[in-house]
Amino acid sequence: MKYRILAAASLFAMAGCSTVNEYYPGSQVVVVDRAEYMARKIKTSSDNSWMATPNIPSAASLLPDPAIYERNVRAIEKASECPVIAGTVQNAFHTTYAAVDCSSTPPSQKSS
């Protein structure tokens, strides 16, 4: 029994060391308000869909925090270098999904 508890504690500790961007190839890590956020393009029918979430989950991320969604939007705008289209924002479980408008961004500044 003692070894099972030790093994479970070890797995829990190791899981706490991983970051979200490790599970999403091609994602970008951006800093918003001194915290890391993972942002990435979502493959959909349009080329302007993005998602963002805190990159380093913690026990605090289990608690509701509406400020996370605002920071996620800023992370998407920072990573995409385009403004988020307000009516497209959807939030769920500390993750934000949104479309961006890159039509007014010069091609030299668009992210690839």
CORBEL-V655897 format. One record per helix or strand of 3 or more residues. SS is the DSSP state (h for helix, s for strand). FROM is the first residue (numbers start at 1). TO is the last residue. If there is no record, write none. Layout:
SS;FROM;TO, SS;FROM;TO
This chain:
h;2;15, h;20;23, s;28;32, s;35;41, s;49;54, h;59;62, h;66;80, h;86;88, s;90;92, s;95;101, h;107;109
